[in-house]
Structures are given as structure tokens and as C-alpha cells.
Amino acid sequence: MSDGNFNRQLLPKTELSSGLRAGKAQMRVKAEQAFEQVVNDFILNDNELKEAMKKRFMELLRQ
């Protein structure tokens, strides 16, 4: 008779957590690309400002 303990290896694999991580990674890449495109469209010549904005955006994404 079971005492309520179980072997986790016998449980079916769940793809939910790996799917969530994959989705987050895809959305992060899309956000980075969209941000870079917007910055390039609106700021034409100031590369230093672009880099500073990208650095700050990346910091905010990590939070």
C-alpha cells in the first residue's frame, strides 16, 4: 500500500515549464529587436545615446 510518496521519475514529463521559458526567450528577442529598430528610426547620428538607451533597456528587461 502506498504511503503517499512517489518516484518523480514515474511521472509524465511536463513541457509547460520549458515551453514558458522558450516563450519568454522569444518575446525577449522580439522586444530587443523592436527597441533597436525604434531607436535607429528616431535617433540618426548619436551612437553614444543609442548604446546608453540599449544598455538601460537591457537592464530593465532583466528585472
mmJSON file of the N, C-alpha and C atoms, coordinates in Angstrom:
{"data_MODEL":{"atom_site":{
"group_PDB":["ATOM","ATOM","ATOM","ATOM","ATOM","ATOM","ATOM","ATOM","ATOM","ATOM","ATOM","ATOM","ATOM","ATOM","ATOM","ATOM","ATOM","ATOM","ATOM","ATOM","ATOM","ATOM","ATOM","ATOM","ATOM","ATOM","ATOM","ATOM","ATOM","ATOM","ATOM","ATOM","ATOM","ATOM","ATOM","ATOM","ATOM","ATOM","ATOM","ATOM","ATOM","ATOM","ATOM","ATOM","ATOM","ATOM","ATOM","ATOM","ATOM","ATOM","ATOM","ATOM","ATOM","ATOM","ATOM","ATOM","ATOM","ATOM","ATOM","ATOM","ATOM","ATOM","ATOM","ATOM","ATOM","ATOM","ATOM","ATOM","ATOM","ATOM","ATOM","ATOM","ATOM","ATOM","ATOM","ATOM","ATOM","ATOM","ATOM","ATOM","ATOM","ATOM","ATOM","ATOM","ATOM","ATOM","ATOM","ATOM","ATOM","ATOM","ATOM","ATOM","ATOM","ATOM","ATOM","ATOM","ATOM","ATOM","ATOM","ATOM","ATOM","ATOM","ATOM","ATOM","ATOM","ATOM","ATOM","ATOM","ATOM","ATOM","ATOM","ATOM","ATOM","ATOM","ATOM","ATOM","ATOM","ATOM","ATOM","ATOM","ATOM","ATOM","ATOM","ATOM","ATOM","ATOM","ATOM","ATOM","ATOM","ATOM","ATOM","ATOM","ATOM","ATOM","ATOM","ATOM","ATOM","ATOM","ATOM","ATOM","ATOM","ATOM","ATOM","ATOM","ATOM","ATOM","ATOM","ATOM","ATOM","ATOM","ATOM","ATOM","ATOM","ATOM","ATOM","ATOM","ATOM","ATOM","ATOM","ATOM","ATOM","ATOM","ATOM","ATOM","ATOM","ATOM","ATOM","ATOM","ATOM","ATOM","ATOM","ATOM","ATOM","ATOM","ATOM","ATOM","ATOM","ATOM","ATOM","ATOM","ATOM","ATOM","ATOM","ATOM","ATOM","ATOM","ATOM","ATOM","ATOM"],
"id":[1,2,3,4,5,6,7,8,9,10,11,12,13,14,15,16,17,18,19,20,21,22,23,24,25,26,27,28,29,30,31,32,33,34,35,36,37,38,39,40,41,42,43,44,45,46,47,48,49,50,51,52,53,54,55,56,57,58,59,60,61,62,63,64,65,66,67,68,69,70,71,72,73,74,75,76,77,78,79,80,81,82,83,84,85,86,87,88,89,90,91,92,93,94,95,96,97,98,99,100,101,102,103,104,105,106,107,108,109,110,111,112,113,114,115,116,117,118,119,120,121,122,123,124,125,126,127,128,129,130,131,132,133,134,135,136,137,138,139,140,141,142,143,144,145,146,147,148,149,150,151,152,153,154,155,156,157,158,159,160,161,162,163,164,165,166,167,168,169,170,171,172,173,174,175,176,177,178,179,180,181,182,183,184,185,186,187,188,189],
"type_symbol":["N","C","C","N","C","C","N","C","C","N","C","C","N","C","C","N","C","C","N","C","C","N","C","C","N","C","C","N","C","C","N","C","C","N","C","C","N","C","C","N","C","C","N","C","C","N","C","C","N","C","C","N","C","C","N","C","C","N","C","C","N","C","C","N","C","C","N","C","C","N","C","C","N","C","C","N","C","C","N","C","C","N","C","C","N","C","C","N","C","C","N","C","C","N","C","C","N","C","C","N","C","C","N","C","C","N","C","C","N","C","C","N","C","C","N","C","C","N","C","C","N","C","C","N","C","C","N","C","C","N","C","C","N","C","C","N","C","C","N","C","C","N","C","C","N","C","C","N","C","C","N","C","C","N","C","C","N","C","C","N","C","C","N","C","C","N","C","C","N","C","C","N","C","C","N","C","C","N","C","C","N","C","C","N","C","C","N","C","C"],
"label_atom_id":["N","CA","C","N","CA","C","N","CA","C","N","CA","C","N","CA","C","N","CA","C","N","CA","C","N","CA","C","N","CA","C","N","CA","C","N","CA","C","N","CA","C","N","CA","C","N","CA","C","N","CA","C","N","CA","C","N","CA","C","N","CA","C","N","CA","C","N","CA","C","N","CA","C","N","CA","C","N","CA","C","N","CA","C","N","CA","C","N","CA","C","N","CA","C","N","CA","C","N","CA","C","N","CA","C","N","CA","C","N","CA","C","N","CA","C","N","CA","C","N","CA","C","N","CA","C","N","CA","C","N","CA","C","N","CA","C","N","CA","C","N","CA","C","N","CA","C","N","CA","C","N","CA","C","N","CA","C","N","CA","C","N","CA","C","N","CA","C","N","CA","C","N","CA","C","N","CA","C","N","CA","C","N","CA","C","N","CA","C","N","CA","C","N","CA","C","N","CA","C","N","CA","C","N","CA","C","N","CA","C","N","CA","C","N","CA","C","N","CA","C"],
"label_alt_id":[null,null,null,null,null,null,null,null,null,null,null,null,null,null,null,null,null,null,null,null,null,null,null,null,null,null,null,null,null,null,null,null,null,null,null,null,null,null,null,null,null,null,null,null,null,null,null,null,null,null,null,null,null,null,null,null,null,null,null,null,null,null,null,null,null,null,null,null,null,null,null,null,null,null,null,null,null,null,null,null,null,null,null,null,null,null,null,null,null,null,null,null,null,null,null,null,null,null,null,null,null,null,null,null,null,null,null,null,null,null,null,null,null,null,null,null,null,null,null,null,null,null,null,null,null,null,null,null,null,null,null,null,null,null,null,null,null,null,null,null,null,null,null,null,null,null,null,null,null,null,null,null,null,null,null,null,null,null,null,null,null,null,null,null,null,null,null,null,null,null,null,null,null,null,null,null,null,null,null,null,null,null,null,null,null,null,null,null,null],
"label_comp_id":["MET","MET","MET","SER","SER","SER","ASP","ASP","ASP","GLY","GLY","GLY","ASN","ASN","ASN","PHE","PHE","PHE","ASN","ASN","ASN","ARG","ARG","ARG","GLN","GLN","GLN","LEU","LEU","LEU","LEU","LEU","LEU","PRO","PRO","PRO","LYS","LYS","LYS","THR","THR","THR","GLU","GLU","GLU","LEU","LEU","LEU","SER","SER","SER","SER","SER","SER","GLY","GLY","GLY","LEU","LEU","LEU","ARG","ARG","ARG","ALA","ALA","ALA","GLY","GLY","GLY","LYS","LYS","LYS","ALA","ALA","ALA","GLN","GLN","GLN","MET","MET","MET","ARG","ARG","ARG","VAL","VAL","VAL","LYS","LYS","LYS","ALA","ALA","ALA","GLU","GLU","GLU","GLN","GLN","GLN","ALA","ALA","ALA","PHE","PHE","PHE","GLU","GLU","GLU","GLN","GLN","GLN","VAL","VAL","VAL","VAL","VAL","VAL","ASN","ASN","ASN","ASP","ASP","ASP","PHE","PHE","PHE","ILE","ILE","ILE","LEU","LEU","LEU","ASN","ASN","ASN","ASP","ASP","ASP","ASN","ASN","ASN","GLU","GLU","GLU","LEU","LEU","LEU","LYS","LYS","LYS","GLU","GLU","GLU","ALA","ALA","ALA","MET","MET","MET","LYS","LYS","LYS","LYS","LYS","LYS","ARG","ARG","ARG","PHE","PHE","PHE","MET","MET","MET","GLU","GLU","GLU","LEU","LEU","LEU","LEU","LEU","LEU","ARG","ARG","ARG","GLN","GLN","GLN"],
"label_asym_id":["A","A","A","A","A","A","A","A","A","A","A","A","A","A","A","A","A","A","A","A","A","A","A","A","A","A","A","A","A","A","A","A","A","A","A","A","A","A","A","A","A","A","A","A","A","A","A","A","A","A","A","A","A","A","A","A","A","A","A","A","A","A","A","A","A","A","A","A","A","A","A","A","A","A","A","A","A","A","A","A","A","A","A","A","A","A","A","A","A","A","A","A","A","A","A","A","A","A","A","A","A","A","A","A","A","A","A","A","A","A","A","A","A","A","A","A","A","A","A","A","A","A","A","A","A","A","A","A","A","A","A","A","A","A","A","A","A","A","A","A","A","A","A","A","A","A","A","A","A","A","A","A","A","A","A","A","A","A","A","A","A","A","A","A","A","A","A","A","A","A","A","A","A","A","A","A","A","A","A","A","A","A","A","A","A","A","A","A","A"],
"label_entity_id":["1","1","1","1","1","1","1","1","1","1","1","1","1","1","1","1","1","1","1","1","1","1","1","1","1","1","1","1","1","1","1","1","1","1","1","1","1","1","1","1","1","1","1","1","1","1","1","1","1","1","1","1","1","1","1","1","1","1","1","1","1","1","1","1","1","1","1","1","1","1","1","1","1","1","1","1","1","1","1","1","1","1","1","1","1","1","1","1","1","1","1","1","1","1","1","1","1","1","1","1","1","1","1","1","1","1","1","1","1","1","1","1","1","1","1","1","1","1","1","1","1","1","1","1","1","1","1","1","1","1","1","1","1","1","1","1","1","1","1","1","1","1","1","1","1","1","1","1","1","1","1","1","1","1","1","1","1","1","1","1","1","1","1","1","1","1","1","1","1","1","1","1","1","1","1","1","1","1","1","1","1","1","1","1","1","1","1","1","1"],
"label_seq_id":[1,1,1,2,2,2,3,3,3,4,4,4,5,5,5,6,6,6,7,7,7,8,8,8,9,9,9,10,10,10,11,11,11,12,12,12,13,13,13,14,14,14,15,15,15,16,16,16,17,17,17,18,18,18,19,19,19,20,20,20,21,21,21,22,22,22,23,23,23,24,24,24,25,25,25,26,26,26,27,27,27,28,28,28,29,29,29,30,30,30,31,31,31,32,32,32,33,33,33,34,34,34,35,35,35,36,36,36,37,37,37,38,38,38,39,39,39,40,40,40,41,41,41,42,42,42,43,43,43,44,44,44,45,45,45,46,46,46,47,47,47,48,48,48,49,49,49,50,50,50,51,51,51,52,52,52,53,53,53,54,54,54,55,55,55,56,56,56,57,57,57,58,58,58,59,59,59,60,60,60,61,61,61,62,62,62,63,63,63],
"pdbx_PDB_ins_code":[null,null,null,null,null,null,null,null,null,null,null,null,null,null,null,null,null,null,null,null,null,null,null,null,null,null,null,null,null,null,null,null,null,null,null,null,null,null,null,null,null,null,null,null,null,null,null,null,null,null,null,null,null,null,null,null,null,null,null,null,null,null,null,null,null,null,null,null,null,null,null,null,null,null,null,null,null,null,null,null,null,null,null,null,null,null,null,null,null,null,null,null,null,null,null,null,null,null,null,null,null,null,null,null,null,null,null,null,null,null,null,null,null,null,null,null,null,null,null,null,null,null,null,null,null,null,null,null,null,null,null,null,null,null,null,null,null,null,null,null,null,null,null,null,null,null,null,null,null,null,null,null,null,null,null,null,null,null,null,null,null,null,null,null,null,null,null,null,null,null,null,null,null,null,null,null,null,null,null,null,null,null,null,null,null,null,null,null,null],
"Cartn_x":[0.84,0.0,0.89,0.501,1.31,1.188,2.299,2.306,2.228,1.945,1.823,3.087,4.188,5.428,5.405,6.086,6.131,7.477,7.813,9.053,8.768,9.452,9.213,9.557,10.405,10.777,9.605,8.633,7.495,6.413,6.513,5.512,5.745,4.679,4.863,5.62,6.374,7.119,6.132,6.413,5.589,6.402,5.856,6.548,6.161,5.34,4.845,5.977,6.837,7.884,8.891,9.25,10.199,9.54,8.251,7.524,7.438,7.232,7.19,8.535,9.611,10.951,11.228,10.828,11.047,10.246,9.011,8.177,8.754,9.253,9.872,11.106,11.897,13.105,12.744,11.72,11.299,10.789,10.009,9.478,10.591,11.592,12.729,13.466,13.693,14.382,13.556,12.251,11.386,11.427,11.419,11.464,12.783,13.879,15.188,15.239,14.739,14.754,13.859,12.683,11.77,12.368,12.965,13.577,14.698,15.542,16.657,16.156,15.099,14.53,13.984,13.279,12.72,13.844,14.86,15.984,16.66,16.875,17.521,16.656,15.338,14.441,14.427,14.508,14.338,15.641,16.7,17.987,18.946,19.281,20.027,21.537,22.118,23.577,24.264,23.535,24.146,24.294,25.404,25.635,25.807,26.389,26.585,25.234,24.305,22.961,22.25,22.405,21.791,22.289,23.598,24.178,23.709,23.622,23.162,21.704,20.891,19.48,19.339,20.114,20.049,20.496,21.562,22.048,20.971,20.315,19.26,18.068,17.703,16.591,16.895,18.113,18.5,18.463,18.876,18.807,17.366,16.459,15.05,14.444,14.881,14.381,14.808,15.956,16.469,15.734,15.03,14.335,13.133],
"Cartn_y":[-1.178,0.0,1.248,2.223,3.43,4.303,4.908,5.819,7.281,7.51,8.871,9.361,8.676,9.048,8.469,9.119,8.635,8.949,8.237,8.454,9.451,10.568,11.603,11.128,10.139,9.618,8.907,8.465,7.753,8.695,9.967,10.933,11.294,11.631,12.039,13.357,13.511,14.75,15.877,17.028,18.198,19.189,19.609,20.547,21.982,22.174,23.509,24.465,24.053,24.975,25.274,24.266,24.529,25.366,25.171,25.985,27.438,27.659,29.028,29.72,29.003,29.59,29.91,29.028,29.26,30.473,30.587,31.737,33.044,33.029,34.238,34.629,33.65,33.933,34.53,33.99,34.528,35.954,36.227,37.576,38.558,38.093,38.961,39.36,38.406,38.688,39.662,39.447,40.366,41.771,41.861,43.173,43.879,43.136,43.731,44.238,43.444,43.845,45.055,45.059,46.188,47.462,47.359,48.528,49.076,48.185,48.619,49.308,48.785,49.39,50.787,50.93,52.238,53.242,52.825,53.72,54.136,53.195,53.522,54.433,54.3,55.163,56.599,56.79,58.122,58.833,58.082,58.699,58.328,59.305,59.007,58.956,59.932,60.06,59.833,59.782,59.75,58.304,57.663,56.263,56.089,57.083,57.009,56.966,57.787,57.798,56.477,55.941,54.653,53.558,53.517,52.487,52.65,53.879,54.133,53.695,53.999,53.607,52.083,51.438,49.975,49.326,49.868,49.339,49.45,50.593,50.799,49.88,49.727,48.843,47.404,46.949,45.598,45.41,46.439,46.37,46.208,46.95,46.867,45.508,44.91,43.592,42.526,42.692,41.691,41.712,42.785,42.891,41.998],
"Cartn_z":[0.0,0.0,0.0,-0.734,-0.879,0.36,0.715,1.859,1.407,0.151,-0.367,-1.045,-0.88,-1.56,-2.977,-3.869,-5.24,-5.848,-6.836,-7.567,-8.678,-8.656,-9.665,-11.071,-11.172,-12.484,-13.152,-12.383,-12.938,-13.458,-13.097,-13.534,-14.999,-15.718,-17.114,-17.203,-18.263,-18.483,-18.733,-18.151,-18.408,-19.233,-20.311,-21.197,-20.885,-19.857,-19.548,-19.167,-18.243,-17.791,-18.898,-19.682,-20.763,-21.855,-22.076,-23.047,-22.612,-21.327,-20.817,-20.976,-20.671,-20.837,-22.297,-23.185,-24.615,-25.084,-24.622,-24.989,-24.476,-23.243,-22.688,-23.494,-23.87,-24.643,-26.0,-26.636,-27.94,-27.804,-26.77,-26.582,-26.231,-25.5,-25.181,-26.449,-27.334,-28.594,-29.431,-29.485,-30.246,-29.656,-28.327,-27.669,-27.973,-27.904,-28.207,-29.645,-30.572,-31.982,-32.224,-31.61,-31.785,-31.206,-30.03,-29.409,-30.278,-30.76,-31.6,-32.876,-33.462,-34.671,-34.385,-33.271,-32.908,-32.66,-31.936,-31.652,-32.959,-33.851,-35.123,-35.986,-35.885,-36.664,-36.16,-34.854,-34.286,-33.951,-33.717,-33.396,-34.511,-35.325,-36.532,-36.335,-35.639,-35.65,-34.308,-33.219,-31.889,-31.399,-31.794,-31.412,-29.917,-29.254,-27.803,-27.089,-27.527,-26.949,-27.215,-28.418,-28.749,-27.815,-27.593,-26.723,-25.284,-24.819,-23.452,-23.289,-24.289,-24.232,-24.273,-25.125,-25.218,-23.906,-23.312,-22.041,-20.963,-20.89,-19.879,-20.153,-21.407,-21.775,-21.36,-21.595,-21.229,-19.708,-18.977,-17.515,-17.051,-17.671,-17.287,-17.644,-18.74,-19.102,-18.103,-17.5,-16.556,-15.231,-14.945,-13.641,-13.584],
"occupancy":[1.0,1.0,1.0,1.0,1.0,1.0,1.0,1.0,1.0,1.0,1.0,1.0,1.0,1.0,1.0,1.0,1.0,1.0,1.0,1.0,1.0,1.0,1.0,1.0,1.0,1.0,1.0,1.0,1.0,1.0,1.0,1.0,1.0,1.0,1.0,1.0,1.0,1.0,1.0,1.0,1.0,1.0,1.0,1.0,1.0,1.0,1.0,1.0,1.0,1.0,1.0,1.0,1.0,1.0,1.0,1.0,1.0,1.0,1.0,1.0,1.0,1.0,1.0,1.0,1.0,1.0,1.0,1.0,1.0,1.0,1.0,1.0,1.0,1.0,1.0,1.0,1.0,1.0,1.0,1.0,1.0,1.0,1.0,1.0,1.0,1.0,1.0,1.0,1.0,1.0,1.0,1.0,1.0,1.0,1.0,1.0,1.0,1.0,1.0,1.0,1.0,1.0,1.0,1.0,1.0,1.0,1.0,1.0,1.0,1.0,1.0,1.0,1.0,1.0,1.0,1.0,1.0,1.0,1.0,1.0,1.0,1.0,1.0,1.0,1.0,1.0,1.0,1.0,1.0,1.0,1.0,1.0,1.0,1.0,1.0,1.0,1.0,1.0,1.0,1.0,1.0,1.0,1.0,1.0,1.0,1.0,1.0,1.0,1.0,1.0,1.0,1.0,1.0,1.0,1.0,1.0,1.0,1.0,1.0,1.0,1.0,1.0,1.0,1.0,1.0,1.0,1.0,1.0,1.0,1.0,1.0,1.0,1.0,1.0,1.0,1.0,1.0,1.0,1.0,1.0,1.0,1.0,1.0,1.0,1.0,1.0,1.0,1.0,1.0],
"B_iso_or_equiv":[0.0,0.0,0.0,0.0,0.0,0.0,0.0,0.0,0.0,0.0,0.0,0.0,0.0,0.0,0.0,0.0,0.0,0.0,0.0,0.0,0.0,0.0,0.0,0.0,0.0,0.0,0.0,0.0,0.0,0.0,0.0,0.0,0.0,0.0,0.0,0.0,0.0,0.0,0.0,0.0,0.0,0.0,0.0,0.0,0.0,0.0,0.0,0.0,0.0,0.0,0.0,0.0,0.0,0.0,0.0,0.0,0.0,0.0,0.0,0.0,0.0,0.0,0.0,0.0,0.0,0.0,0.0,0.0,0.0,0.0,0.0,0.0,0.0,0.0,0.0,0.0,0.0,0.0,0.0,0.0,0.0,0.0,0.0,0.0,0.0,0.0,0.0,0.0,0.0,0.0,0.0,0.0,0.0,0.0,0.0,0.0,0.0,0.0,0.0,0.0,0.0,0.0,0.0,0.0,0.0,0.0,0.0,0.0,0.0,0.0,0.0,0.0,0.0,0.0,0.0,0.0,0.0,0.0,0.0,0.0,0.0,0.0,0.0,0.0,0.0,0.0,0.0,0.0,0.0,0.0,0.0,0.0,0.0,0.0,0.0,0.0,0.0,0.0,0.0,0.0,0.0,0.0,0.0,0.0,0.0,0.0,0.0,0.0,0.0,0.0,0.0,0.0,0.0,0.0,0.0,0.0,0.0,0.0,0.0,0.0,0.0,0.0,0.0,0.0,0.0,0.0,0.0,0.0,0.0,0.0,0.0,0.0,0.0,0.0,0.0,0.0,0.0,0.0,0.0,0.0,0.0,0.0,0.0,0.0,0.0,0.0,0.0,0.0,0.0],
"pdbx_formal_charge":[null,null,null,null,null,null,null,null,null,null,null,null,null,null,null,null,null,null,null,null,null,null,null,null,null,null,null,null,null,null,null,null,null,null,null,null,null,null,null,null,null,null,null,null,null,null,null,null,null,null,null,null,null,null,null,null,null,null,null,null,null,null,null,null,null,null,null,null,null,null,null,null,null,null,null,null,null,null,null,null,null,null,null,null,null,null,null,null,null,null,null,null,null,null,null,null,null,null,null,null,null,null,null,null,null,null,null,null,null,null,null,null,null,null,null,null,null,null,null,null,null,null,null,null,null,null,null,null,null,null,null,null,null,null,null,null,null,null,null,null,null,null,null,null,null,null,null,null,null,null,null,null,null,null,null,null,null,null,null,null,null,null,null,null,null,null,null,null,null,null,null,null,null,null,null,null,null,null,null,null,null,null,null,null,null,null,null,null,null],
"auth_seq_id":[1,1,1,2,2,2,3,3,3,4,4,4,5,5,5,6,6,6,7,7,7,8,8,8,9,9,9,10,10,10,11,11,11,12,12,12,13,13,13,14,14,14,15,15,15,16,16,16,17,17,17,18,18,18,19,19,19,20,20,20,21,21,21,22,22,22,23,23,23,24,24,24,25,25,25,26,26,26,27,27,27,28,28,28,29,29,29,30,30,30,31,31,31,32,32,32,33,33,33,34,34,34,35,35,35,36,36,36,37,37,37,38,38,38,39,39,39,40,40,40,41,41,41,42,42,42,43,43,43,44,44,44,45,45,45,46,46,46,47,47,47,48,48,48,49,49,49,50,50,50,51,51,51,52,52,52,53,53,53,54,54,54,55,55,55,56,56,56,57,57,57,58,58,58,59,59,59,60,60,60,61,61,61,62,62,62,63,63,63],
"auth_comp_id":["MET","MET","MET","SER","SER","SER","ASP","ASP","ASP","GLY","GLY","GLY","ASN","ASN","ASN","PHE","PHE","PHE","ASN","ASN","ASN","ARG","ARG","ARG","GLN","GLN","GLN","LEU","LEU","LEU","LEU","LEU","LEU","PRO","PRO","PRO","LYS","LYS","LYS","THR","THR","THR","GLU","GLU","GLU","LEU","LEU","LEU","SER","SER","SER","SER","SER","SER","GLY","GLY","GLY","LEU","LEU","LEU","ARG","ARG","ARG","ALA","ALA","ALA","GLY","GLY","GLY","LYS","LYS","LYS","ALA","ALA","ALA","GLN","GLN","GLN","MET","MET","MET","ARG","ARG","ARG","VAL","VAL","VAL","LYS","LYS","LYS","ALA","ALA","ALA","GLU","GLU","GLU","GLN","GLN","GLN","ALA","ALA","ALA","PHE","PHE","PHE","GLU","GLU","GLU","GLN","GLN","GLN","VAL","VAL","VAL","VAL","VAL","VAL","ASN","ASN","ASN","ASP","ASP","ASP","PHE","PHE","PHE","ILE","ILE","ILE","LEU","LEU","LEU","ASN","ASN","ASN","ASP","ASP","ASP","ASN","ASN","ASN","GLU","GLU","GLU","LEU","LEU","LEU","LYS","LYS","LYS","GLU","GLU","GLU","ALA","ALA","ALA","MET","MET","MET","LYS","LYS","LYS","LYS","LYS","LYS","ARG","ARG","ARG","PHE","PHE","PHE","MET","MET","MET","GLU","GLU","GLU","LEU","LEU","LEU","LEU","LEU","LEU","ARG","ARG","ARG","GLN","GLN","GLN"],
"auth_asym_id":["A","A","A","A","A","A","A","A","A","A","A","A","A","A","A","A","A","A","A","A","A","A","A","A","A","A","A","A","A","A","A","A","A","A","A","A","A","A","A","A","A","A","A","A","A","A","A","A","A","A","A","A","A","A","A","A","A","A","A","A","A","A","A","A","A","A","A","A","A","A","A","A","A","A","A","A","A","A","A","A","A","A","A","A","A","A","A","A","A","A","A","A","A","A","A","A","A","A","A","A","A","A","A","A","A","A","A","A","A","A","A","A","A","A","A","A","A","A","A","A","A","A","A","A","A","A","A","A","A","A","A","A","A","A","A","A","A","A","A","A","A","A","A","A","A","A","A","A","A","A","A","A","A","A","A","A","A","A","A","A","A","A","A","A","A","A","A","A","A","A","A","A","A","A","A","A","A","A","A","A","A","A","A","A","A","A","A","A","A"],
"auth_atom_id":["N","CA","C","N","CA","C","N","CA","C","N","CA","C","N","CA","C","N","CA","C","N","CA","C","N","CA","C","N","CA","C","N","CA","C","N","CA","C","N","CA","C","N","CA","C","N","CA","C","N","CA","C","N","CA","C","N","CA","C","N","CA","C","N","CA","C","N","CA","C","N","CA","C","N","CA","C","N","CA","C","N","CA","C","N","CA","C","N","CA","C","N","CA","C","N","CA","C","N","CA","C","N","CA","C","N","CA","C","N","CA","C","N","CA","C","N","CA","C","N","CA","C","N","CA","C","N","CA","C","N","CA","C","N","CA","C","N","CA","C","N","CA","C","N","CA","C","N","CA","C","N","CA","C","N","CA","C","N","CA","C","N","CA","C","N","CA","C","N","CA","C","N","CA","C","N","CA","C","N","CA","C","N","CA","C","N","CA","C","N","CA","C","N","CA","C","N","CA","C","N","CA","C","N","CA","C","N","CA","C","N","CA","C","N","CA","C","N","CA","C"],
"pdbx_PDB_model_num":[1,1,1,1,1,1,1,1,1,1,1,1,1,1,1,1,1,1,1,1,1,1,1,1,1,1,1,1,1,1,1,1,1,1,1,1,1,1,1,1,1,1,1,1,1,1,1,1,1,1,1,1,1,1,1,1,1,1,1,1,1,1,1,1,1,1,1,1,1,1,1,1,1,1,1,1,1,1,1,1,1,1,1,1,1,1,1,1,1,1,1,1,1,1,1,1,1,1,1,1,1,1,1,1,1,1,1,1,1,1,1,1,1,1,1,1,1,1,1,1,1,1,1,1,1,1,1,1,1,1,1,1,1,1,1,1,1,1,1,1,1,1,1,1,1,1,1,1,1,1,1,1,1,1,1,1,1,1,1,1,1,1,1,1,1,1,1,1,1,1,1,1,1,1,1,1,1,1,1,1,1,1,1,1,1,1,1,1,1]
}}}
